[in-house]
Structures are given as structure tokens and as C-alpha cells.
Amino acid sequence: MNVSSRFVICINLVSASSLVVILSDKFNWF
């Protein structure tokens, strides 16, 4: 359970960081 929870947390962090990068790129374009 601990390993799976850590894996899910890592995926959430990666997805959040990717969303932040995409949003920052959009704002930079505009």
C-alpha cells in the first residue's frame, strides 16, 4: 500500500507540474 500510495503521489506531482508548465507557456504566449 505504501509503495502504491507513493507512486500515485508521484504521478499527481508530475501531472500538476506539467499543468503549471502548460499554463505558464500559454500566459507567456499571451
mmCIF file of the N, C-alpha and C atoms, coordinates in Angstrom:
data_MODEL
# 
_entry.id   MODEL 
# 
loop_
_atom_site.group_PDB 
_atom_site.id 
_atom_site.type_symbol 
_atom_site.label_atom_id 
_atom_site.label_alt_id 
_atom_site.label_comp_id 
_atom_site.label_asym_id 
_atom_site.label_entity_id 
_atom_site.label_seq_id 
_atom_site.pdbx_PDB_ins_code 
_atom_site.Cartn_x 
_atom_site.Cartn_y 
_atom_site.Cartn_z 
_atom_site.occupancy 
_atom_site.B_iso_or_equiv 
_atom_site.pdbx_formal_charge 
_atom_site.auth_seq_id 
_atom_site.auth_comp_id 
_atom_site.auth_asym_id 
_atom_site.auth_atom_id 
_atom_site.pdbx_PDB_model_num 
ATOM 1  N N  . MET A 1 1  ? 0.839  -1.203 0.000   1.00 0.00 ? 1  MET A N  1 
ATOM 2  C CA . MET A 1 1  ? 0.000  0.000  0.000   1.00 0.00 ? 1  MET A CA 1 
ATOM 3  C C  . MET A 1 1  ? 0.874  1.253  0.000   1.00 0.00 ? 1  MET A C  1 
ATOM 4  N N  . ASN A 1 2  ? 1.946  1.240  0.803   1.00 0.00 ? 2  ASN A N  1 
ATOM 5  C CA . ASN A 1 2  ? 2.804  2.426  0.866   1.00 0.00 ? 2  ASN A CA 1 
ATOM 6  C C  . ASN A 1 2  ? 3.432  2.721  -0.493  1.00 0.00 ? 2  ASN A C  1 
ATOM 7  N N  . VAL A 1 3  ? 3.893  1.667  -1.170  1.00 0.00 ? 3  VAL A N  1 
ATOM 8  C CA . VAL A 1 3  ? 4.530  1.864  -2.477  1.00 0.00 ? 3  VAL A CA 1 
ATOM 9  C C  . VAL A 1 3  ? 3.511  2.415  -3.471  1.00 0.00 ? 3  VAL A C  1 
ATOM 10 N N  . SER A 1 4  ? 2.314  1.849  -3.484  1.00 0.00 ? 4  SER A N  1 
ATOM 11 C CA . SER A 1 4  ? 1.287  2.305  -4.431  1.00 0.00 ? 4  SER A CA 1 
ATOM 12 C C  . SER A 1 4  ? 0.900  3.751  -4.132  1.00 0.00 ? 4  SER A C  1 
ATOM 13 N N  . SER A 1 5  ? 0.770  4.090  -2.859  1.00 0.00 ? 5  SER A N  1 
ATOM 14 C CA . SER A 1 5  ? 0.398  5.464  -2.499  1.00 0.00 ? 5  SER A CA 1 
ATOM 15 C C  . SER A 1 5  ? 1.495  6.433  -2.937  1.00 0.00 ? 5  SER A C  1 
ATOM 16 N N  . ARG A 1 6  ? 2.753  6.050  -2.732  1.00 0.00 ? 6  ARG A N  1 
ATOM 17 C CA . ARG A 1 6  ? 3.859  6.922  -3.159  1.00 0.00 ? 6  ARG A CA 1 
ATOM 18 C C  . ARG A 1 6  ? 3.853  7.065  -4.674  1.00 0.00 ? 6  ARG A C  1 
ATOM 19 N N  . PHE A 1 7  ? 3.540  5.966  -5.388  1.00 0.00 ? 7  PHE A N  1 
ATOM 20 C CA . PHE A 1 7  ? 3.504  6.021  -6.848  1.00 0.00 ? 7  PHE A CA 1 
ATOM 21 C C  . PHE A 1 7  ? 2.420  6.980  -7.312  1.00 0.00 ? 7  PHE A C  1 
ATOM 22 N N  . VAL A 1 8  ? 1.251  6.902  -6.666  1.00 0.00 ? 8  VAL A N  1 
ATOM 23 C CA . VAL A 1 8  ? 0.142  7.797  -7.033  1.00 0.00 ? 8  VAL A CA 1 
ATOM 24 C C  . VAL A 1 8  ? 0.511  9.244  -6.742  1.00 0.00 ? 8  VAL A C  1 
ATOM 25 N N  . ILE A 1 9  ? 1.167  9.482  -5.611  1.00 0.00 ? 9  ILE A N  1 
ATOM 26 C CA . ILE A 1 9  ? 1.573  10.848 -5.256  1.00 0.00 ? 9  ILE A CA 1 
ATOM 27 C C  . ILE A 1 9  ? 2.565  11.384 -6.287  1.00 0.00 ? 9  ILE A C  1 
ATOM 28 N N  . CYS A 1 10 ? 3.491  10.542 -6.726  1.00 0.00 ? 10 CYS A N  1 
ATOM 29 C CA . CYS A 1 10 ? 4.471  10.971 -7.737  1.00 0.00 ? 10 CYS A CA 1 
ATOM 30 C C  . CYS A 1 10 ? 3.753  11.337 -9.031  1.00 0.00 ? 10 CYS A C  1 
ATOM 31 N N  . ILE A 1 11 ? 2.778  10.526 -9.430  1.00 0.00 ? 11 ILE A N  1 
ATOM 32 C CA . ILE A 1 11 ? 2.029  10.802 -10.664 1.00 0.00 ? 11 ILE A CA 1 
ATOM 33 C C  . ILE A 1 11 ? 1.286  12.129 -10.522 1.00 0.00 ? 11 ILE A C  1 
ATOM 34 N N  . ASN A 1 12 ? 0.695  12.362 -9.353  1.00 0.00 ? 12 ASN A N  1 
ATOM 35 C CA . ASN A 1 12 ? -0.035 13.617 -9.129  1.00 0.00 ? 12 ASN A CA 1 
ATOM 36 C C  . ASN A 1 12 ? 0.924  14.799 -9.216  1.00 0.00 ? 12 ASN A C  1 
ATOM 37 N N  . LEU A 1 13 ? 2.114  14.676 -8.653  1.00 0.00 ? 13 LEU A N  1 
ATOM 38 C CA . LEU A 1 13 ? 3.085  15.775 -8.692  1.00 0.00 ? 13 LEU A CA 1 
ATOM 39 C C  . LEU A 1 13 ? 3.516  16.049 -10.131 1.00 0.00 ? 13 LEU A C  1 
ATOM 40 N N  . VAL A 1 14 ? 3.753  14.993 -10.893 1.00 0.00 ? 14 VAL A N  1 
ATOM 41 C CA . VAL A 1 14 ? 4.177  15.164 -12.291 1.00 0.00 ? 14 VAL A CA 1 
ATOM 42 C C  . VAL A 1 14 ? 3.067  15.827 -13.100 1.00 0.00 ? 14 VAL A C  1 
ATOM 43 N N  . SER A 1 15 ? 1.831  15.377 -12.911 1.00 0.00 ? 15 SER A N  1 
ATOM 44 C CA . SER A 1 15 ? 0.705  15.952 -13.662 1.00 0.00 ? 15 SER A CA 1 
ATOM 45 C C  . SER A 1 15 ? 0.520  17.417 -13.279 1.00 0.00 ? 15 SER A C  1 
ATOM 46 N N  . ALA A 1 16 ? 0.641  17.726 -11.992 1.00 0.00 ? 16 ALA A N  1 
ATOM 47 C CA . ALA A 1 16 ? 0.479  19.113 -11.540 1.00 0.00 ? 16 ALA A CA 1 
ATOM 48 C C  . ALA A 1 16 ? 1.578  19.993 -12.132 1.00 0.00 ? 16 ALA A C  1 
ATOM 49 N N  . SER A 1 17 ? 2.820  19.508 -12.115 1.00 0.00 ? 17 SER A N  1 
ATOM 50 C CA . SER A 1 17 ? 3.933  20.296 -12.655 1.00 0.00 ? 17 SER A CA 1 
ATOM 51 C C  . SER A 1 17 ? 3.751  20.513 -14.156 1.00 0.00 ? 17 SER A C  1 
ATOM 52 N N  . SER A 1 18 ? 3.271  19.473 -14.863 1.00 0.00 ? 18 SER A N  1 
ATOM 53 C CA . SER A 1 18 ? 3.060  19.602 -16.310 1.00 0.00 ? 18 SER A CA 1 
ATOM 54 C C  . SER A 1 18 ? 1.970  20.627 -16.583 1.00 0.00 ? 18 SER A C  1 
ATOM 55 N N  . LEU A 1 19 ? 0.905  20.619 -15.776 1.00 0.00 ? 19 LEU A N  1 
ATOM 56 C CA . LEU A 1 19 ? -0.171 21.600 -15.962 1.00 0.00 ? 19 LEU A CA 1 
ATOM 57 C C  . LEU A 1 19 ? 0.356  23.008 -15.720 1.00 0.00 ? 19 LEU A C  1 
ATOM 58 N N  . VAL A 1 20 ? 1.191  23.180 -14.702 1.00 0.00 ? 20 VAL A N  1 
ATOM 59 C CA . VAL A 1 20 ? 1.754  24.506 -14.402 1.00 0.00 ? 20 VAL A CA 1 
ATOM 60 C C  . VAL A 1 20 ? 2.622  24.979 -15.561 1.00 0.00 ? 20 VAL A C  1 
ATOM 61 N N  . VAL A 1 21 ? 3.410  24.078 -16.129 1.00 0.00 ? 21 VAL A N  1 
ATOM 62 C CA . VAL A 1 21 ? 4.276  24.447 -17.259 1.00 0.00 ? 21 VAL A CA 1 
ATOM 63 C C  . VAL A 1 21 ? 3.425  24.848 -18.458 1.00 0.00 ? 21 VAL A C  1 
ATOM 64 N N  . ILE A 1 22 ? 2.366  24.092 -18.732 1.00 0.00 ? 22 ILE A N  1 
ATOM 65 C CA . ILE A 1 22 ? 1.490  24.406 -19.872 1.00 0.00 ? 22 ILE A CA 1 
ATOM 66 C C  . ILE A 1 22 ? 0.826  25.764 -19.657 1.00 0.00 ? 22 ILE A C  1 
ATOM 67 N N  . LEU A 1 23 ? 0.326  26.004 -18.445 1.00 0.00 ? 23 LEU A N  1 
ATOM 68 C CA . LEU A 1 23 ? -0.333 27.290 -18.166 1.00 0.00 ? 23 LEU A CA 1 
ATOM 69 C C  . LEU A 1 23 ? 0.668  28.428 -18.297 1.00 0.00 ? 23 LEU A C  1 
ATOM 70 N N  . SER A 1 24 ? 1.880  28.252 -17.782 1.00 0.00 ? 24 SER A N  1 
ATOM 71 C CA . SER A 1 24 ? 2.891  29.311 -17.861 1.00 0.00 ? 24 SER A CA 1 
ATOM 72 C C  . SER A 1 24 ? 3.242  29.584 -19.325 1.00 0.00 ? 24 SER A C  1 
ATOM 73 N N  . ASP A 1 25 ? 3.322  28.521 -20.142 1.00 0.00 ? 25 ASP A N  1 
ATOM 74 C CA . ASP A 1 25 ? 3.625  28.712 -21.564 1.00 0.00 ? 25 ASP A CA 1 
ATOM 75 C C  . ASP A 1 25 ? 2.509  29.503 -22.234 1.00 0.00 ? 25 ASP A C  1 
ATOM 76 N N  . LYS A 1 26 ? 1.248  29.179 -21.906 1.00 0.00 ? 26 LYS A N  1 
ATOM 77 C CA . LYS A 1 26 ? 0.126  29.907 -22.515 1.00 0.00 ? 26 LYS A CA 1 
ATOM 78 C C  . LYS A 1 26 ? 0.175  31.376 -22.123 1.00 0.00 ? 26 LYS A C  1 
ATOM 79 N N  . PHE A 1 27 ? 0.413  31.660 -20.826 1.00 0.00 ? 27 PHE A N  1 
ATOM 80 C CA . PHE A 1 27 ? 0.457  33.053 -20.380 1.00 0.00 ? 27 PHE A CA 1 
ATOM 81 C C  . PHE A 1 27 ? 1.636  33.780 -21.022 1.00 0.00 ? 27 PHE A C  1 
ATOM 82 N N  . ASN A 1 28 ? 2.737  33.083 -21.223 1.00 0.00 ? 28 ASN A N  1 
ATOM 83 C CA . ASN A 1 28 ? 3.904  33.712 -21.852 1.00 0.00 ? 28 ASN A CA 1 
ATOM 84 C C  . ASN A 1 28 ? 3.591  34.067 -23.303 1.00 0.00 ? 28 ASN A C  1 
ATOM 85 N N  . TRP A 1 29 ? 2.851  33.180 -23.984 1.00 0.00 ? 29 TRP A N  1 
ATOM 86 C CA . TRP A 1 29 ? 2.488  33.467 -25.374 1.00 0.00 ? 29 TRP A CA 1 
ATOM 87 C C  . TRP A 1 29 ? 1.612  34.711 -25.435 1.00 0.00 ? 29 TRP A C  1 
ATOM 88 N N  . PHE A 1 30 ? 0.673  34.810 -24.482 1.00 0.00 ? 30 PHE A N  1 
ATOM 89 C CA . PHE A 1 30 ? -0.226 35.964 -24.491 1.00 0.00 ? 30 PHE A CA 1 
ATOM 90 C C  . PHE A 1 30 ? 0.454  37.151 -23.783 1.00 0.00 ? 30 PHE A C  1 
# 
